[in-house]
Amino acid sequence: MKKKYAILIFSKPPIPGLVKTRMTIERGGGFTQEQAAQFFKCSLWDVTELAMWCMDDLEALNKEERENDPGAPERSYDLFISTTPEKNVELMKETIEVIGEWPRPIHYMFDTGATFDDHFDNAFKEIFDQGYEAIVSIGADIPTLPRAHVTLAFQWLIYFSEVLGTPGFVQAPCQECGTSLVGFNFDTPINHQSIYYNMTGRPALDGYVEKLVEGNIPNAYLSPVADVDEMEDLAHCLSCARALRVASEFQTGIYVPKRVLQWADLLGLRATTPPNTNHDPRQYFDEEEDGADAPVLEPEETEGHL
């Protein structure tokens, strides 16, 4: 038996003025439109390579699975990159392939709809209609996404489908109550409607959780991973990426976003924090008292909004 699975990357073409505009000088950031687009292009290349590595990992796991159980399905993994509108598909293909031949084929597609929720639903449906068992979608602006996240996402979806006997869902939050990774089986009773386009102020992560609870859908939670939309996000990303680069000399199984790092090193970018000239503000830090006489602070009422 053969089963196929898909990694899906949603991405705009890295056109100046179209991508990462919150990082530009015009929007209060520090980059020109060209520099912001350069970052996004490097991130897109890194995330694409990360997906290639993850597919290698997953097929190696399947080989081991089949060696232990000859009756196990033969699992294959494909990469889809979806952009919009249709006229940008060729530009996206040129952008991805300008750095040379990739070790695996890439399927290019375009997504449509009146809202971002529609674009998600239509892209997922188009892939599922081709006979794929499950899809894991990742963002093009998350170059520090752990390699193991994608592997674990598919393992959970396979577990839900083949061990529990019911389709499931997996997600990893981002730093702003949204998601960095979303995946589900072809027959999971869920969609993206009212997730990203809603008028109530409910975050995307909470929207998915509400659907999961309402539908009693088995689901898995992976640790949060920050995407890059603001300058502060980029500072965090670069610090993590440099830590990954140092750790990679000793730690196996991690991916280093080398193109983003090359771009940052070329520009001389460094994360900074304000100097701390004060003592630690925690009470009793420099004293021997045990805090037994400290006042008890009662929670104050709020309007319920953070």
C-alpha positions as CSV (number, residue, x, y, z in Angstrom):
1,M,0.0,0.0,0.0
2,K,1.3,3.5,-0.9
3,K,0.3,6.7,0.9
4,K,1.4,10.2,0.1
5,Y,1.7,13.3,2.2
6,A,2.3,17.0,1.4
7,I,4.2,19.9,2.9
8,L,2.6,23.2,1.9
9,I,4.3,26.5,2.0
10,F,2.2,29.6,1.4
11,S,4.2,32.5,0.1
12,K,4.0,35.8,-1.8
13,P,6.8,36.5,-4.3
14,P,9.5,38.5,-2.5
15,I,8.7,41.7,-4.3
16,P,9.8,45.0,-2.7
17,G,6.8,46.7,-1.2
18,L,4.7,43.5,-1.2
19,V,6.4,41.5,1.6
20,K,7.5,42.3,5.2
21,T,6.3,45.9,5.0
22,R,6.1,46.2,8.7
23,M,9.9,45.9,8.7
24,T,10.3,48.9,6.3
25,I,11.2,52.4,7.2
26,E,7.8,53.6,5.9
27,R,6.1,51.4,8.5
28,G,8.3,52.2,11.4
29,G,10.9,49.5,10.8
30,G,14.6,49.9,9.8
31,F,14.8,48.5,6.3
32,T,14.2,49.7,2.8
33,Q,11.6,47.8,0.8
34,E,14.4,46.1,-1.1
35,Q,16.1,44.9,2.1
36,A,12.9,43.6,3.6
37,A,12.3,41.7,0.4
38,Q,15.8,40.3,0.5
39,F,15.3,39.0,4.0
40,F,12.0,37.3,2.9
41,K,13.7,35.8,-0.2
42,C,16.5,34.3,2.0
43,S,13.9,33.0,4.5
44,L,11.9,31.4,1.7
45,W,15.0,29.6,0.3
46,D,15.9,28.4,3.8
47,V,12.4,27.1,4.6
48,T,12.3,25.4,1.2
49,E,15.5,23.6,2.0
50,L,14.2,22.8,5.5
51,A,11.2,21.1,3.9
52,M,13.6,19.0,1.7
53,W,15.5,17.8,4.7
54,C,12.3,17.0,6.6
55,M,11.0,14.9,3.7
56,D,14.3,13.0,3.7
57,D,13.9,12.4,7.4
58,L,10.3,11.2,7.0
59,E,11.1,8.8,4.2
60,A,14.1,7.4,6.2
61,L,11.7,6.8,9.1
62,N,9.3,5.0,6.8
63,K,12.1,2.8,5.5
64,E,12.9,1.8,9.1
65,E,9.1,1.3,9.7
66,R,8.9,-1.0,6.7
67,E,12.0,-3.0,7.7
68,N,10.3,-3.7,11.1
69,D,6.9,-4.3,9.6
70,P,6.8,-5.4,5.9
71,G,3.1,-4.7,5.9
72,A,3.4,-1.0,6.7
73,P,2.5,1.5,4.0
74,E,5.1,3.0,1.7
75,R,4.9,6.7,2.5
76,S,6.1,9.4,0.2
77,Y,6.3,13.1,0.8
78,D,5.9,16.0,-1.7
79,L,6.5,19.8,-1.4
80,F,3.9,22.3,-2.7
81,I,4.5,26.1,-2.8
82,S,1.4,28.1,-3.2
83,T,1.3,31.8,-4.2
84,T,-1.3,34.2,-5.4
85,P,-2.5,35.4,-7.9
86,E,-2.0,32.9,-10.8
87,K,0.3,35.3,-12.7
88,N,2.8,35.1,-9.9
89,V,3.4,31.3,-10.2
90,E,6.1,31.7,-12.8
91,L,7.8,34.4,-10.8
92,M,7.7,32.2,-7.7
93,K,9.2,29.4,-9.7
94,E,12.0,31.6,-11.0
95,T,12.7,32.9,-7.4
96,I,13.0,29.4,-6.0
97,E,15.1,28.0,-8.8
98,V,17.5,30.9,-9.3
99,I,19.9,29.4,-6.8
100,G,20.2,26.1,-8.7
101,E,18.6,22.7,-8.9
102,W,16.8,21.4,-5.8
103,P,17.3,17.7,-4.7
104,R,13.5,17.1,-5.0
105,P,10.8,18.3,-7.3
106,I,8.6,21.2,-6.2
107,H,5.0,21.5,-7.1
108,Y,3.9,25.1,-7.7
109,M,0.3,26.2,-7.4
110,F,-1.8,29.3,-6.8
111,D,-4.5,29.8,-4.1
112,T,-7.7,31.8,-4.5
113,G,-10.5,33.2,-2.5
114,A,-12.2,36.3,-1.0
115,T,-10.4,35.9,2.3
116,F,-7.2,34.3,3.6
117,D,-9.4,31.6,5.1
118,D,-10.7,30.8,1.6
119,H,-7.2,30.7,0.2
120,F,-6.2,28.2,2.9
121,D,-9.2,26.0,2.3
122,N,-8.9,26.0,-1.4
123,A,-5.2,25.2,-1.4
124,F,-5.8,22.3,1.1
125,K,-8.7,21.0,-1.0
126,E,-6.7,21.1,-4.3
127,I,-4.0,19.0,-2.7
128,F,-6.4,16.6,-1.0
129,D,-8.2,16.1,-4.3
130,Q,-5.0,14.6,-5.6
131,G,-5.1,11.8,-3.1
132,Y,-2.9,13.0,-0.3
133,E,-3.5,11.6,3.1
134,A,-2.4,14.7,5.2
135,I,-1.0,18.2,4.7
136,V,1.3,20.1,7.0
137,S,1.5,23.8,6.2
138,I,4.4,26.0,7.3
139,G,5.1,29.7,6.8
140,A,7.9,31.0,4.5
141,D,8.9,33.5,7.2
142,I,9.9,31.0,9.9
143,P,13.6,30.2,9.1
144,T,14.2,28.8,12.6
145,L,11.3,26.3,12.5
146,P,12.7,23.2,14.2
147,R,13.3,20.3,11.8
148,A,11.7,17.9,14.2
149,H,8.4,19.9,14.2
150,V,7.5,18.8,10.7
151,T,8.5,15.2,11.4
152,L,6.4,15.1,14.6
153,A,3.5,16.8,12.9
154,F,3.2,14.0,10.3
155,Q,3.8,11.3,13.0
156,W,0.9,12.6,15.0
157,L,-1.4,12.7,12.0
158,I,-0.4,9.2,11.1
159,Y,-1.0,8.1,14.7
160,F,-4.4,9.7,14.8
161,S,-5.5,8.1,11.5
162,E,-3.9,4.7,11.8
163,V,-3.7,4.0,15.5
164,L,-6.7,5.8,17.0
165,G,-8.7,5.3,13.8
166,T,-9.9,8.8,13.5
167,P,-8.5,11.9,11.7
168,G,-6.8,14.6,13.7
169,F,-5.1,18.0,13.7
170,V,-1.7,19.4,14.7
171,Q,-0.5,22.9,15.3
172,A,2.4,25.0,16.6
173,P,1.6,28.6,17.7
174,C,3.6,31.6,16.8
175,Q,4.4,34.4,19.2
176,E,1.3,36.5,18.5
177,C,-1.5,34.0,19.2
178,G,-1.4,32.8,15.6
179,T,0.1,29.6,14.2
180,S,3.5,28.7,12.6
181,L,2.5,25.2,11.6
182,V,-1.0,23.7,10.9
183,G,-1.7,20.2,9.6
184,F,-4.6,17.8,9.4
185,N,-5.8,14.6,7.6
186,F,-7.9,14.6,4.5
187,D,-11.0,13.6,6.4
188,T,-10.5,15.7,9.5
189,P,-13.8,17.6,10.0
190,I,-12.3,21.1,10.2
191,N,-11.6,24.1,7.9
192,H,-10.0,27.5,8.2
193,Q,-13.2,29.6,8.0
194,S,-13.3,32.5,10.6
195,I,-9.7,31.7,11.6
196,Y,-7.7,34.4,10.0
197,Y,-10.5,36.6,8.8
198,N,-12.7,37.4,11.7
199,M,-14.4,40.6,13.0
200,T,-14.4,39.7,16.7
201,G,-10.7,40.0,17.5
202,R,-10.3,36.4,18.4
203,P,-6.8,35.1,17.6
204,A,-6.2,32.4,15.1
205,L,-4.9,30.0,17.7
206,D,-8.0,30.3,19.8
207,G,-10.1,29.9,16.7
208,Y,-8.6,26.6,15.9
209,V,-9.0,25.5,19.5
210,E,-12.7,26.3,19.5
211,K,-13.2,24.2,16.4
212,L,-11.2,21.3,17.9
213,V,-13.3,21.4,21.1
214,E,-16.6,21.7,19.3
215,G,-15.8,18.8,16.9
216,N,-14.0,16.7,19.6
217,I,-11.1,16.4,17.2
218,P,-7.9,14.6,18.4
219,N,-5.1,17.1,18.2
220,A,-1.4,17.6,19.0
221,Y,0.3,20.8,20.2
222,L,3.9,21.5,19.3
223,S,6.0,24.1,21.0
224,P,5.7,27.8,19.8
225,V,7.9,29.0,17.0
226,A,8.2,32.7,16.2
227,D,7.6,34.0,12.6
228,V,9.2,37.3,11.5
229,D,6.9,40.3,10.9
230,E,8.4,43.1,13.0
231,M,12.0,44.2,13.7
232,E,11.8,42.7,17.2
233,D,10.9,39.4,15.6
234,L,13.9,39.6,13.4
235,A,16.2,40.2,16.4
236,H,14.8,37.1,18.1
237,C,15.2,35.1,14.8
238,L,18.8,36.1,14.3
239,S,19.8,35.4,17.9
240,C,18.2,31.9,17.6
241,A,19.8,31.3,14.2
242,R,23.2,32.1,15.5
243,A,22.7,29.8,18.4
244,L,21.7,27.1,16.0
245,R,24.8,27.7,14.0
246,V,27.0,27.2,17.0
247,A,25.1,24.2,18.3
248,S,25.2,22.5,14.9
249,E,28.9,21.7,15.4
250,F,27.8,19.3,18.2
251,Q,24.1,18.7,17.9
252,T,22.6,16.6,15.1
253,G,19.1,16.9,13.7
254,I,18.8,20.7,13.5
255,Y,18.6,23.0,10.6
256,V,20.6,26.2,10.3
257,P,19.1,28.9,8.1
258,K,22.3,29.8,6.5
259,R,21.0,32.1,3.8
260,V,19.3,34.3,6.3
261,L,22.5,34.4,8.4
262,Q,24.6,35.2,5.4
263,W,22.3,38.1,4.6
264,A,22.3,39.4,8.2
265,D,26.1,39.0,8.4
266,L,26.5,40.9,5.2
267,L,24.5,43.8,6.5
268,G,26.2,43.6,9.9
269,L,23.0,43.1,11.8
270,R,23.1,42.3,15.5
271,A,20.4,42.1,18.1
272,T,20.7,44.6,21.0
273,T,19.1,45.2,24.3
274,P,19.1,48.3,26.5
275,P,22.0,48.2,29.1
276,N,20.8,47.1,32.6
277,T,22.6,49.2,35.2
278,N,20.2,48.4,38.0
279,H,20.2,45.7,40.5
280,D,17.8,42.9,40.0
281,P,14.4,44.4,40.9
282,R,13.0,41.4,42.7
283,Q,12.3,42.2,46.3
284,Y,14.8,40.7,48.8
285,F,17.2,39.7,46.1
286,D,20.1,41.3,47.9
287,E,18.7,40.7,51.4
288,E,18.6,37.7,53.8
289,E,14.9,38.2,54.6
290,D,12.7,35.3,53.6
291,G,9.8,37.6,52.6
292,A,7.4,36.2,55.2
293,D,6.1,39.7,55.9
294,A,5.6,40.6,52.3
295,P,2.1,41.9,51.6
296,V,-0.4,39.5,49.9
297,L,-1.4,40.9,46.5
298,E,-5.0,40.2,45.5
299,P,-5.9,39.9,41.7
300,E,-7.6,43.0,40.4
301,E,-10.8,42.8,38.2
302,T,-10.3,43.5,34.5
303,E,-12.6,43.7,31.5
304,G,-11.4,40.3,30.4
305,H,-9.3,41.5,27.5
306,L,-5.6,41.2,27.3
